């Protein structure tokens, strides 16, 4: 089935004139979502980004990155509930060396993502109106998480 209408902008081409990297340290408070959209935007501004791509990579196996709605906080609560239903604690997991939340955290990371790629147009992330970038902490206790930010594209 075809949609009622399709349209596409003209392609634009830029040469990669810059690869800029940074590391973002995030102190978490335990299970939940932390909005890191502003930090990613600040990085692009500091990098002088014009057009290209922002890649974000979290260097952990029990926390993840996701793009989700940033308007209604109940979405994040519902997502936490859904992930807990999919990978509950005390479900007979063999890997529990760091506690009952350890294996469920690894499963939740596998179900979400450790990396994101976001187009950058005119110096800004091409996120939708209600989209934000979140670090999802899947462990019960606080952790220090590291996210690698890398912009590739043209810089001003």
LINMO-V206632 format. One record per residue. RES is the residue in one letter. PSI is psi as a letter, one per 30 degrees, with the letter a starting at -180 (* if undefined). Layout:
res/psi
RES/PSI
RES/PSI
This chain:
res/psi
X/k
X/k
X/l
X/f
X/k
X/k
X/l
X/k
X/l
X/k
X/k
X/k
X/k
X/k
X/k
X/j
X/f
X/k
X/j
X/k
X/l
X/l
X/k
X/k
X/k
X/k
X/j
X/l
X/g
X/a
X/k
X/a
X/k
X/k
X/j
X/g
X/e
X/e
X/e
X/e
X/e
X/e
X/e
X/e
X/e
X/e
X/f
X/g
X/k
X/d
X/k
X/b
X/k
X/k
X/k
X/k
X/k
X/k
X/h
X/l
X/g
X/g
X/l
X/l
X/k
X/l
X/k
X/l
X/k
X/g
X/e
X/j
X/f
X/f
X/e
X/e
X/e
X/e
X/e
X/e
X/e
X/e
X/e
X/e
X/e
X/e
X/i
X/l
X/l
X/h
X/g
X/g
X/k
X/e
X/j
X/g
X/e
X/g
X/l
X/f
X/f
X/e
X/e
X/e
X/e
X/e
X/e
X/e
X/e
X/e
X/f
X/c
X/k
X/f
X/l
X/k
X/k
X/k
X/k
X/k
X/k
X/h
X/g
X/l
X/k
X/h
X/l
X/l
X/e
X/g
X/k
X/l
X/k
X/k
X/k
X/j
X/k
X/f
X/l
X/e
X/l
X/k
X/l
X/j
X/k
X/k
X/k
X/k
X/k
X/k
X/k
X/k
X/a
X/k
X/k
X/*
